[in-house]
């Protein structure tokens, strides 16, 4: 496309300042304390889409946080691209591990980002990557280079499972009708090794509660005589993996696809340094399921992890108590063909069955979603590949991700269209962690690359 780099250079500071303004708002969907901030962010996205050139933008109310829908239709015979993103963010905890306040964005240079990176919650996931699409839209409309129709669907509940998105999609199939869905909520291998995500893992997320005595007890008077819920819970959790780190839930692996030797060899061609991986995480060894490499463990294999565990006294000093209850939050990342609802049932039945007498078990499912694999022979993938070739100077590598975007499989089921995942973040960007950041170079490179996807998709569609 003509003059895209000069346009970005001319408006670079404004693009950064607009993103910083967006990142200052603590749009934490998981905490109702921030409801006004989430709604304020929705209003700002609406205004941004209008300024970017959408002819129609509306805030669509749901039973939770609203979805912003925008569109610009320039021709009935032209293809339509539907852009999805989210404006809510993860809680920033633990706050004391941040080097700068999570909602006071700063730009700092790093080894991975010598041109600087924006440090703030949501910088990479997903405000920065979502906003690339808004600015790409601005470029195409302001220079009269938009080659096809475009629709936007930006939601505010992705970080809590997209609770109301399914209802919205099912009720608005005609409005959302498209030829391809474009999402930037993933990453790439490195700034000099572009990649396109072709697979996502599914997710089952549950909370478990173990109840023992009807009140907290003195650990001297009752210790050793009654079941301690915290002790019981930790033993139950430990039993969910065997000595090979294989998940012990009966039936858990029944539908897991075993990739061929050839497919695994192709995956192994992606650049990867185990030593750099360990150094970046400050660990002296990796850990996981026996028989698989690190990159296979976090992409093509299912997992089970404890995300939080609590119970009893955790304040300053000592309190000798046997807690009445103990809790844990557990997530299971699933591979294609594993149904998240089936896995949730398998987990619940197994967890209840291994509980000893003397305690009661409660399993509460929170949310989940299916895995997804996108074909690399589609015109959408080919258009994305050509776009990366233009801006990075090399062909991107197809790569499966360990993350989950549960709504992708929903889109295919309800809207009958494929999704292209053009992520520009890096593994080192610390999404969901303290000190999340997004490279200035990556942000601008996304704005440069996305319009080319529109161009090539339109050309291939014809």
RABEL-V480351 format. One record per residue. RES is the residue in three letters. BURIAL is b if it has 9 or more other ideal C-beta (glycine too) atoms within 8 Angstrom, else e. Layout:
RES:BURIAL  RES:BURIAL
This chain:
UNK:b  UNK:e  UNK:e  UNK:b  UNK:e  UNK:e  UNK:b  UNK:b  UNK:e  UNK:e  UNK:b  UNK:b  UNK:e  UNK:e  UNK:b  UNK:b  UNK:e  UNK:b  UNK:b  UNK:b  UNK:b  UNK:b  UNK:b  UNK:b  UNK:b  UNK:b  UNK:b  UNK:b  UNK:b  UNK:e  UNK:e  UNK:e  UNK:e  UNK:b  UNK:e  UNK:e  UNK:b  UNK:b  UNK:b  UNK:b  UNK:b  UNK:b  UNK:b  UNK:b  UNK:b  UNK:b  UNK:e  UNK:b  UNK:b  UNK:b  UNK:e  UNK:b  UNK:b  UNK:b  UNK:e  UNK:e  UNK:b  UNK:e  UNK:b  UNK:b  UNK:e  UNK:b  UNK:e  UNK:e  UNK:b  UNK:b  UNK:b  UNK:b  UNK:b  UNK:b  UNK:b  UNK:b  UNK:e  UNK:e  UNK:e  UNK:e  UNK:e  UNK:b  UNK:b  UNK:b  UNK:b  UNK:b  UNK:b  UNK:b  UNK:b  UNK:b  UNK:b  UNK:b  UNK:b  UNK:b  UNK:e  UNK:b  UNK:e  UNK:e  UNK:e  UNK:e  UNK:e  UNK:b  UNK:e  UNK:e  UNK:e  UNK:b  UNK:b  UNK:e  UNK:b  UNK:e  UNK:b  UNK:e  UNK:e  UNK:e  UNK:e  UNK:e  UNK:b  UNK:e  UNK:e  UNK:b  UNK:b  UNK:b  UNK:b  UNK:b  UNK:b  UNK:b  UNK:b  UNK:b  UNK:b  UNK:b  UNK:b  UNK:b  UNK:b  UNK:b  UNK:b  UNK:b  UNK:b  UNK:b  UNK:b  UNK:b  UNK:b  UNK:b  UNK:b  UNK:b  UNK:b  UNK:e  UNK:b  UNK:e  UNK:b  UNK:b  UNK:b  UNK:b  UNK:b  UNK:b  UNK:b  UNK:b  UNK:b  UNK:b  UNK:b  UNK:b  UNK:b  UNK:b  UNK:b  UNK:b  UNK:b  UNK:b  UNK:b  UNK:b  UNK:b  UNK:b  UNK:b  UNK:b  UNK:b  UNK:e  UNK:e  UNK:b  UNK:b  UNK:e  UNK:e  UNK:b  UNK:e  UNK:b  UNK:e  UNK:b  UNK:b  UNK:b  UNK:b  UNK:b  UNK:b  UNK:b  UNK:b  UNK:b  UNK:b  UNK:e  UNK:b  UNK:e  UNK:b  UNK:b  UNK:b  UNK:b  UNK:b  UNK:b  UNK:b  UNK:b  UNK:b  UNK:b  UNK:b  UNK:b  UNK:b  UNK:b  UNK:b  UNK:b  UNK:b  UNK:b  UNK:b  UNK:b  UNK:b  UNK:e  UNK:e  UNK:e  UNK:b  UNK:e  UNK:b  UNK:e  UNK:e  UNK:b  UNK:e  UNK:e  UNK:e  UNK:b  UNK:b  UNK:b  UNK:b  UNK:b  UNK:e  UNK:b  UNK:b  UNK:b  UNK:e  UNK:b  UNK:b  UNK:e  UNK:e  UNK:b  UNK:b  UNK:e  UNK:e  UNK:e  UNK:b  UNK:e  UNK:b  UNK:b  UNK:b  UNK:e  UNK:e  UNK:b  UNK:e  UNK:e  UNK:e  UNK:b  UNK:e  UNK:e  UNK:e  UNK:e  UNK:e  UNK:e  UNK:e  UNK:b  UNK:e  UNK:e  UNK:b  UNK:e  UNK:e  UNK:b  UNK:e  UNK:e  UNK:e  UNK:e  UNK:e  UNK:e  UNK:b  UNK:b  UNK:e  UNK:e  UNK:e  UNK:e  UNK:e  UNK:e  UNK:e  UNK:e  UNK:e  UNK:b  UNK:b  UNK:e  UNK:e  UNK:b  UNK:e  UNK:b  UNK:b  UNK:b  UNK:b  UNK:b  UNK:b  UNK:b  UNK:b  UNK:b  UNK:b  UNK:b  UNK:e  UNK:e  UNK:e  UNK:e  UNK:b  UNK:e  UNK:b  UNK:b  UNK:e  UNK:e  UNK:e  UNK:e  UNK:e  UNK:e  UNK:e  UNK:e  UNK:b  UNK:b  UNK:b  UNK:b  UNK:b  UNK:b  UNK:b  UNK:b  UNK:b  UNK:b  UNK:b  UNK:b  UNK:b  UNK:b  UNK:b  UNK:b  UNK:e  UNK:b  UNK:b  UNK:b  UNK:e  UNK:e  UNK:b  UNK:b  UNK:e  UNK:b  UNK:b  UNK:b  UNK:e  UNK:b  UNK:b  UNK:b  UNK:e  UNK:e  UNK:b  UNK:e  UNK:e  UNK:e  UNK:b  UNK:e  UNK:b  UNK:e  UNK:b  UNK:e  UNK:b  UNK:b  UNK:b  UNK:b  UNK:b  UNK:b  UNK:b  UNK:b  UNK:b  UNK:b  UNK:e  UNK:e  UNK:e  UNK:b  UNK:b  UNK:b  UNK:b  UNK:b  UNK:b  UNK:b  UNK:b  UNK:b  UNK:b  UNK:b  UNK:b  UNK:e  UNK:b  UNK:b  UNK:e  UNK:e  UNK:e  UNK:b  UNK:b  UNK:e  UNK:b  UNK:b  UNK:b  UNK:e  UNK:e  UNK:b  UNK:b  UNK:b  UNK:b  UNK:b  UNK:b  UNK:b  UNK:b  UNK:b  UNK:e  UNK:b  UNK:b  UNK:e  UNK:b  UNK:b  UNK:b  UNK:b  UNK:b  UNK:b  UNK:b  UNK:b  UNK:b  UNK:b  UNK:e  UNK:e  UNK:b  UNK:b  UNK:b  UNK:e  UNK:e  UNK:b  UNK:b  UNK:b  UNK:b  UNK:b  UNK:b  UNK:b  UNK:b  UNK:b  UNK:b  UNK:b  UNK:b  UNK:b  UNK:b  UNK:b  UNK:b  UNK:b  UNK:b  UNK:b  UNK:b  UNK:b  UNK:b  UNK:b  UNK:b  UNK:b  UNK:b  UNK:b  UNK:b  UNK:e
